[in-house]
């Protein structure tokens, strides 16, 4: 049997070393890829937890504020409605509504492009929540414009300015007042319920 020549042995030896070097390079590149992927996942998880924690703090702050403001508003509106239905002709008040909901974190998430880090279900819930906040805030502005236009300039006039004395009902010019006030109250109550519900949901995503 013919023995391999010296050149063939050298060729085979070089081939083995070349394959070994390529294998080392491949393993190194693959290991670097795995490590980089692991590091990216850890960074994303850290960022995600930062967002969840920040949202929890923001919703906690909002919830606490709503728990103080909503019952007070509800009692005022209920009292006015009851007096109106009893024919007592309560004088319109200078209500000024402000939606006390912080949106800093949500806006920061949208601007930073970190939305994809948050659970899709939670994103949908948050999107609906902030959409309603924007709607309610716009309604508050409309109500405030009506107050500024019709109520405040006439606030010192007698009750006959606002009511038909015979029927004890608001004149057409002011017929929007009680319904709009009731709507504002309902919006605030709904925001409080949505806030508390989302706070529970967000807390489930925050790791201890």
Secondary structure, 3 states (H helix, E strand, C coil): CCCCCHHHHHHHHHHHHHHHHHHHHHHHHHHHHHHHHHHHHHHHHHHHHHHHHHHHHHHHHHHHHHHHHHHHHHHHHHHHHHHHHCCCCCCCCCCCCCCCCCCHHHHHHHHHCHHHHCCHHHHHHHHHHHHHHHHHHHHHHHHHHHHHHHHHHHCCCCHHHCEECCCCEECHHHCHHHHHHHHHHHHHHHHHHHHHHHHHHHHCCCCC
